[in-house]
Structure formats: C-alpha cells, structure tokens
C-alpha cells in the first residue's frame, strides 16, 4: 500500500514587463494600422499589414494590468503556474496568460462567538481577534480551495482547542496556580497564535497577532457563576479584615502592656480582644456603651 503526499506550491517571481512601454506600443500600432490602410486601400499588402498592426496593438493592450502596493498577480499559462508579480504600477504579460490577483495586505478577523466547554466542562462563550496576511500567494491560491474561508474555519477550530485546555477562572482552593482564560490572557493569546501559525501555514498565511476578543460564561450559568464570584469576593474581603483586626488587637495589647496603662489579667484580655474584634469586624459602626460599674460587676 503506497502513501501519497501533497505537493505544496511555492511562490516565485513572474516574468512580467513594464506596462507603460507596452501601452504606448499598443496605442501606436492601433493608430498606425488604420492610418496605413487609409493611405492606399488598393494595396493588398498595406491593408494586411494595417490589420495585423491593429490586431497586434489590441493584443498588447489586452495583456495590461495594474498592481497597487501590497498586491500580487499570479500568472498562469493554461493552468500552469508561472510565478507571481509583486511590482506595483502598470504591468504587462502575454495576453494568453491568465491572471489571478491576490491581496497581500494585513487583514483583521473577528470570529463569531462560539459556545464551548472549558477544561472543567463549564459552558462559555469565546471569540478571537486575529491579524493575518497572505505570505505565499501560490500556496494561498493553489494549495487550498478558499484561503479566506480556510482561515475562518481554522480560527474557530483553534479557539475550541484552546478552551478545552484552560478553565475559565480559578475555582476552589488550590487552583490558583493553574493558568486560566480570564487571568492569563497574554499566555493564552500566545498559545492561540502559535497554534494558528501551524494550522494556516499550509495556505501560505502568516498570523501577526491573535487575542481573545470576547470571553464570558454562557447565559444559562452566568447568574450562578456571578453569585459564586461575589461570594468569593466577600470571603476574601472578610479574611483580609479579620487578619488586619487580629494584628491591630495584638498591637493594642502589646502597647498597653509596654506602657503600663492598665494591668489586665487573662479574663480582661479575653474580654478586650472580643470587644475589639466585634468593633473592627462588624459591618456597621459600633454603638458605644458606658459601663458605670466594674468589669466584673
């Protein structure tokens, strides 16, 4: 059983000429041909020469084409690729050569929003913005059927693959070290670009930049995930408040003991710690209560 391999095309320069010179020559022949015929209609050779000159001038003009900056013209002879002309201005090839123009300019692609599952299986919406350009016109025109549609499909495929390797955001405790789509956007963008470069190289396309343009939980779980994020934020804030309050109480007790302001036994220290923590950790402002008796009475 034999294995067949696909032969990739490669761009090469085309043998094209300056179009201005050919335009002037063609116009001259178109003018001189009828003029020569009109000078002597009875001379058969003059009539034949005039017709030949006019036809030649018309053929010369039919071989003209123009190129703007960052454009290329693929030249073919009966389906055989003969090269790509990238020189700007008015250009010319033999009129029986067929031509296909391809834009070499930088293009910007924003993909459609895809609904995919992240690494944890949560449904998310994701889209990407990709900056790309045609690098090899021969590969773009002849190695794939439609290079623009090919790039669109490969962007969607790469996004689905990237989403399956990362979680949307950090989840439970202990997962802060793993990379996520939301927290590590730069690393995710670099991997997306690297994957796209490998996928679209067969089409002669270069990827200059790739970034996530949209990232969100799917609507059916967005509300639940928002409540979870709010709860995590509240817990984190509470943890910070308690850590700060404990430090303040510890400093207060140390200052009182060092300055000898009041002599506190263990029970009084416990009561003072309890009161300070309630004041410092409460959601609302504390209401002072004046104690007219003793601490124990």
GUNU-19385 format. One record per residue (C-alpha): residue in one letter; x, y, z; residue number from 1. Coordinates in steps of 0.25 Angstrom, whole numbers, plus 2048, in hexadecimal, padded with zeros to 3 digits. Layout:
! residues N
{"a"; {X; Y; Z}; NUM}
...
! end
This chain:
! residues 297
{"x"; {800; 800; 800}; 1}
{"x"; {806; 80D; 7FB}; 2}
{"x"; {805; 81A; 803}; 3}
{"x"; {803; 827; 7FB}; 4}
{"x"; {808; 835; 7FF}; 5}
{"x"; {802; 842; 7FC}; 6}
{"x"; {80C; 84B; 7F4}; 7}
{"x"; {80C; 859; 7F9}; 8}
{"x"; {80D; 865; 7F0}; 9}
{"x"; {817; 86F; 7F1}; 10}
{"x"; {817; 87E; 7ED}; 11}
{"x"; {821; 882; 7E2}; 12}
{"x"; {823; 88F; 7DB}; 13}
{"x"; {81B; 890; 7CD}; 14}
{"x"; {822; 895; 7C0}; 15}
{"x"; {819; 8A2; 7BE}; 16}
{"x"; {81D; 8AE; 7B7}; 17}
{"x"; {81B; 8BD; 7B9}; 18}
{"x"; {80D; 8C0; 7B5}; 19}
{"x"; {80F; 8CF; 7B1}; 20}
{"x"; {818; 8CB; 7A5}; 21}
{"x"; {80E; 8C1; 7A0}; 22}
{"x"; {803; 8CA; 7A2}; 23}
{"x"; {80A; 8D4; 799}; 24}
{"x"; {80E; 8CA; 78F}; 25}
{"x"; {800; 8C4; 78E}; 26}
{"x"; {7F9; 8D2; 78C}; 27}
{"x"; {804; 8D5; 781}; 28}
{"x"; {800; 8C8; 77A}; 29}
{"x"; {7F1; 8CB; 77B}; 30}
{"x"; {7F3; 8D9; 775}; 31}
{"x"; {7FD; 8D5; 76A}; 32}
{"x"; {7F5; 8C9; 766}; 33}
{"x"; {7E9; 8D0; 761}; 34}
{"x"; {7F1; 8DC; 75C}; 35}
{"x"; {7F9; 8D3; 753}; 36}
{"x"; {7ED; 8CD; 74E}; 37}
{"x"; {7E7; 8DA; 74A}; 38}
{"x"; {7F3; 8DF; 743}; 39}
{"x"; {7F1; 8D4; 738}; 40}
{"x"; {7E5; 8CC; 738}; 41}
{"x"; {7E9; 8C5; 72B}; 42}
{"x"; {7F6; 8BF; 730}; 43}
{"x"; {7F2; 8B2; 736}; 44}
{"x"; {7FF; 8B0; 73E}; 45}
{"x"; {7FD; 8BE; 744}; 46}
{"x"; {7EF; 8BA; 748}; 47}
{"x"; {7F4; 8AD; 74E}; 48}
{"x"; {7FF; 8B4; 755}; 49}
{"x"; {7F6; 8BE; 75B}; 50}
{"x"; {7EC; 8B3; 760}; 51}
{"x"; {7F8; 8AC; 766}; 52}
{"x"; {7FD; 8B8; 76D}; 53}
{"x"; {7F0; 8BB; 773}; 54}
{"x"; {7ED; 8AD; 778}; 55}
{"x"; {7FB; 8AD; 77E}; 56}
{"x"; {7F9; 8BA; 785}; 57}
{"x"; {7EC; 8B5; 78A}; 58}
{"x"; {7F3; 8A8; 790}; 59}
{"x"; {7FD; 8B1; 796}; 60}
{"x"; {7F3; 8B9; 79D}; 61}
{"x"; {7EB; 8AC; 7A2}; 62}
{"x"; {7F8; 8A8; 7A9}; 63}
{"x"; {7F8; 8B4; 7B2}; 64}
{"x"; {7F4; 8B4; 7C1}; 65}
{"x"; {7F7; 8BD; 7CD}; 66}
{"x"; {7FC; 8BA; 7DB}; 67}
{"x"; {7FB; 8C2; 7E7}; 68}
{"x"; {804; 8C1; 7F3}; 69}
{"x"; {803; 8B4; 7FB}; 70}
{"x"; {7FC; 8AD; 7EF}; 71}
{"x"; {801; 8A1; 7E7}; 72}
{"x"; {7FD; 89C; 7DA}; 73}
{"x"; {7FE; 88D; 7D8}; 74}
{"x"; {801; 889; 7C9}; 75}
{"x"; {7FD; 87C; 7C3}; 76}
{"x"; {7FE; 876; 7B5}; 77}
{"x"; {7F3; 86C; 7B2}; 78}
{"x"; {7F2; 869; 7C1}; 79}
{"x"; {801; 868; 7C3}; 80}
{"x"; {806; 872; 7CE}; 81}
{"x"; {811; 87B; 7C8}; 82}
{"x"; {814; 884; 7D4}; 83}
{"x"; {80F; 890; 7DC}; 84}
{"x"; {811; 89E; 7D8}; 85}
{"x"; {812; 8A8; 7E4}; 86}
{"x"; {817; 8B4; 7DD}; 87}
{"x"; {80E; 8C0; 7DE}; 88}
{"x"; {809; 8C9; 7D3}; 89}
{"x"; {804; 8C5; 7C5}; 90}
{"x"; {80A; 8B7; 7C1}; 91}
{"x"; {809; 8AE; 7B5}; 92}
{"x"; {809; 89F; 7B1}; 93}
{"x"; {806; 898; 7A4}; 94}
{"x"; {7F7; 899; 7A2}; 95}
{"x"; {7F4; 88A; 7A2}; 96}
{"x"; {7FA; 889; 7B0}; 97}
{"x"; {7EE; 888; 7BB}; 98}
{"x"; {7F0; 891; 7C7}; 99}
{"x"; {7EB; 890; 7D6}; 100}
{"x"; {7EC; 89C; 7DF}; 101}
{"x"; {7EE; 89A; 7EE}; 102}
{"x"; {7EF; 8A4; 7F9}; 103}
{"x"; {7FB; 8A3; 802}; 104}
{"x"; {7F6; 8AE; 80B}; 105}
{"x"; {7F5; 8AC; 81A}; 106}
{"x"; {7E7; 8A7; 81E}; 107}
{"x"; {7DF; 8A7; 82B}; 108}
{"x"; {7D5; 89C; 82E}; 109}
{"x"; {7CC; 89C; 83A}; 110}
{"x"; {7C6; 88E; 83B}; 111}
{"x"; {7B8; 88B; 83F}; 112}
{"x"; {7B4; 888; 84D}; 113}
{"x"; {7B6; 879; 850}; 114}
{"x"; {7AF; 871; 85B}; 115}
{"x"; {7B9; 867; 860}; 116}
{"x"; {7BD; 860; 86D}; 117}
{"x"; {7C9; 864; 875}; 118}
{"x"; {7D2; 85A; 87C}; 119}
{"x"; {7C8; 858; 887}; 120}
{"x"; {7BD; 856; 87E}; 121}
{"x"; {7B6; 863; 880}; 122}
{"x"; {7AF; 869; 874}; 123}
{"x"; {7B6; 876; 870}; 124}
{"x"; {7B5; 880; 864}; 125}
{"x"; {7C2; 883; 85E}; 126}
{"x"; {7C7; 88B; 851}; 127}
{"x"; {7D4; 890; 84C}; 128}
{"x"; {7DA; 89B; 844}; 129}
{"x"; {7E5; 897; 83A}; 130}
{"x"; {7EE; 89F; 832}; 131}
{"x"; {7F3; 898; 826}; 132}
{"x"; {7F8; 899; 817}; 133}
{"x"; {7FC; 891; 80B}; 134}
{"x"; {80A; 88E; 80B}; 135}
{"x"; {80B; 884; 800}; 136}
{"x"; {801; 887; 7F4}; 137}
{"x"; {804; 87A; 7EE}; 138}
{"x"; {800; 872; 7FA}; 139}
{"x"; {7F4; 87B; 7FD}; 140}
{"x"; {7EE; 879; 7EF}; 141}
{"x"; {7F2; 86B; 7EB}; 142}
{"x"; {7F4; 863; 7F8}; 143}
{"x"; {7E6; 865; 7FE}; 144}
{"x"; {7D9; 868; 7F7}; 145}
{"x"; {7D5; 875; 7FE}; 146}
{"x"; {7E0; 87A; 807}; 147}
{"x"; {7D7; 885; 80E}; 148}
{"x"; {7CD; 87A; 812}; 149}
{"x"; {7D8; 871; 816}; 150}
{"x"; {7DE; 87B; 820}; 151}
{"x"; {7D0; 87E; 825}; 152}
{"x"; {7CE; 86F; 828}; 153}
{"x"; {7DC; 86D; 82E}; 154}
{"x"; {7DA; 879; 838}; 155}
{"x"; {7CD; 872; 83D}; 156}
{"x"; {7D4; 865; 83E}; 157}
{"x"; {7DF; 86B; 846}; 158}
{"x"; {7D6; 872; 84F}; 159}
{"x"; {7CF; 865; 852}; 160}
{"x"; {7DC; 85E; 855}; 161}
{"x"; {7E1; 869; 85E}; 162}
{"x"; {7D5; 86A; 866}; 163}
{"x"; {7D5; 85B; 869}; 164}
{"x"; {7E3; 85D; 86F}; 165}
{"x"; {7E0; 868; 879}; 166}
{"x"; {7D6; 86B; 883}; 167}
{"x"; {7CE; 878; 882}; 168}
{"x"; {7D3; 87D; 890}; 169}
{"x"; {7D9; 878; 89D}; 170}
{"x"; {7CF; 86E; 8A4}; 171}
{"x"; {7D1; 868; 8B2}; 172}
{"x"; {7DD; 86A; 8BB}; 173}
{"x"; {7EA; 865; 8B6}; 174}
{"x"; {7E7; 868; 8A7}; 175}
{"x"; {7ED; 876; 8A8}; 176}
{"x"; {7FA; 871; 8A1}; 177}
{"x"; {7F3; 86B; 895}; 178}
{"x"; {7F2; 874; 888}; 179}
{"x"; {7E4; 879; 885}; 180}
{"x"; {7DE; 880; 879}; 181}
{"x"; {7DA; 88C; 881}; 182}
{"x"; {7E6; 88E; 88A}; 183}
{"x"; {7F1; 88A; 880}; 184}
{"x"; {7ED; 892; 873}; 185}
{"x"; {7FB; 894; 86E}; 186}
{"x"; {7FF; 886; 86F}; 187}
{"x"; {7F2; 881; 869}; 188}
{"x"; {7F4; 88B; 85D}; 189}
{"x"; {802; 886; 85B}; 190}
{"x"; {7FD; 877; 85A}; 191}
{"x"; {7F2; 87B; 851}; 192}
{"x"; {7FB; 882; 848}; 193}
{"x"; {805; 876; 848}; 194}
{"x"; {7FA; 86C; 845}; 195}
{"x"; {7F4; 875; 839}; 196}
{"x"; {802; 877; 833}; 197}
{"x"; {803; 868; 832}; 198}
{"x"; {7F5; 866; 82D}; 199}
{"x"; {7F5; 870; 822}; 200}
{"x"; {803; 86F; 81D}; 201}
{"x"; {7FE; 865; 812}; 202}
{"x"; {7F6; 871; 80C}; 203}
{"x"; {802; 87A; 80B}; 204}
{"x"; {7FD; 883; 816}; 205}
{"x"; {804; 88A; 821}; 206}
{"x"; {7FE; 88D; 82F}; 207}
{"x"; {803; 89A; 835}; 208}
{"x"; {7FA; 89B; 841}; 209}
{"x"; {7EF; 893; 848}; 210}
{"x"; {7E8; 897; 854}; 211}
{"x"; {7DB; 893; 85B}; 212}
{"x"; {7D0; 89E; 857}; 213}
{"x"; {7C5; 898; 860}; 214}
{"x"; {7C4; 88F; 86C}; 215}
{"x"; {7B8; 88C; 875}; 216}
{"x"; {7B0; 881; 87B}; 217}
{"x"; {7A5; 87C; 873}; 218}
{"x"; {797; 883; 877}; 219}
{"x"; {792; 876; 87E}; 220}
{"x"; {79D; 876; 889}; 221}
{"x"; {7A1; 885; 889}; 222}
{"x"; {798; 888; 894}; 223}
{"x"; {79D; 87D; 89D}; 224}
{"x"; {7AB; 880; 89A}; 225}
{"x"; {7A9; 88F; 89D}; 226}
{"x"; {7A4; 88B; 8AB}; 227}
{"x"; {7B0; 882; 8AD}; 228}
{"x"; {7B9; 88D; 8A9}; 229}
{"x"; {7B2; 896; 8B3}; 230}
{"x"; {7B3; 88C; 8BE}; 231}
{"x"; {7C2; 88A; 8BB}; 232}
{"x"; {7C4; 899; 8BC}; 233}
{"x"; {7BC; 89B; 8C9}; 234}
{"x"; {7C4; 88F; 8CF}; 235}
{"x"; {7D1; 895; 8CA}; 236}
{"x"; {7CE; 8A3; 8D0}; 237}
{"x"; {7C9; 89C; 8DD}; 238}
{"x"; {7D6; 895; 8DE}; 239}
{"x"; {7DE; 8A1; 8DC}; 240}
{"x"; {7D6; 8A9; 8E6}; 241}
{"x"; {7D8; 89E; 8F1}; 242}
{"x"; {7E7; 89D; 8EE}; 243}
{"x"; {7E8; 8AC; 8F0}; 244}
{"x"; {7DF; 8AD; 8FC}; 245}
{"x"; {7E8; 8A2; 903}; 246}
{"x"; {7F4; 8AA; 900}; 247}
{"x"; {7EE; 8B7; 906}; 248}
{"x"; {7E9; 8B0; 913}; 249}
{"x"; {7F7; 8A9; 914}; 250}
{"x"; {7FE; 8B7; 913}; 251}
{"x"; {7F4; 8BD; 91D}; 252}
{"x"; {7F6; 8B3; 927}; 253}
{"x"; {805; 8B4; 926}; 254}
{"x"; {805; 8C3; 927}; 255}
{"x"; {7FC; 8C3; 933}; 256}
{"x"; {806; 8B9; 93A}; 257}
{"x"; {812; 8C0; 936}; 258}
{"x"; {80D; 8CE; 93B}; 259}
{"x"; {807; 8C8; 947}; 260}
{"x"; {7FA; 8D0; 945}; 261}
{"x"; {7F1; 8C5; 94B}; 262}
{"x"; {7F4; 8B7; 951}; 263}
{"x"; {7EC; 8AD; 94A}; 264}
{"x"; {7EA; 89F; 94F}; 265}
{"x"; {7E7; 893; 945}; 266}
{"x"; {7D8; 895; 946}; 267}
{"x"; {7D9; 8A4; 944}; 268}
{"x"; {7E2; 8A2; 938}; 269}
{"x"; {7D8; 898; 932}; 270}
{"x"; {7CC; 8A2; 934}; 271}
{"x"; {7D4; 8AD; 92E}; 272}
{"x"; {7D8; 8A4; 922}; 273}
{"x"; {7CA; 8A0; 920}; 274}
{"x"; {7C5; 8AF; 920}; 275}
{"x"; {7CF; 8B4; 917}; 276}
{"x"; {7CD; 8A9; 90D}; 277}
{"x"; {7BE; 8AB; 90D}; 278}
{"x"; {7C0; 8BA; 90B}; 279}
{"x"; {7CB; 8B8; 900}; 280}
{"x"; {7C4; 8AD; 8F8}; 281}
{"x"; {7B5; 8B2; 8F9}; 282}
{"x"; {7AE; 8B6; 8EC}; 283}
{"x"; {7A8; 8C2; 8F3}; 284}
{"x"; {7AE; 8CD; 8FD}; 285}
{"x"; {7AF; 8C8; 90B}; 286}
{"x"; {7A6; 8CF; 915}; 287}
{"x"; {7AE; 8D3; 922}; 288}
{"x"; {7A8; 8CE; 92F}; 289}
{"x"; {7AD; 8D5; 93C}; 290}
{"x"; {7AF; 8CB; 947}; 291}
{"x"; {7AC; 8D2; 955}; 292}
{"x"; {7B1; 8C6; 95D}; 293}
{"x"; {7BD; 8BE; 95D}; 294}
{"x"; {7C1; 8B4; 953}; 295}
{"x"; {7BC; 8A8; 95B}; 296}
{"x"; {7B0; 8AF; 962}; 297}
! end
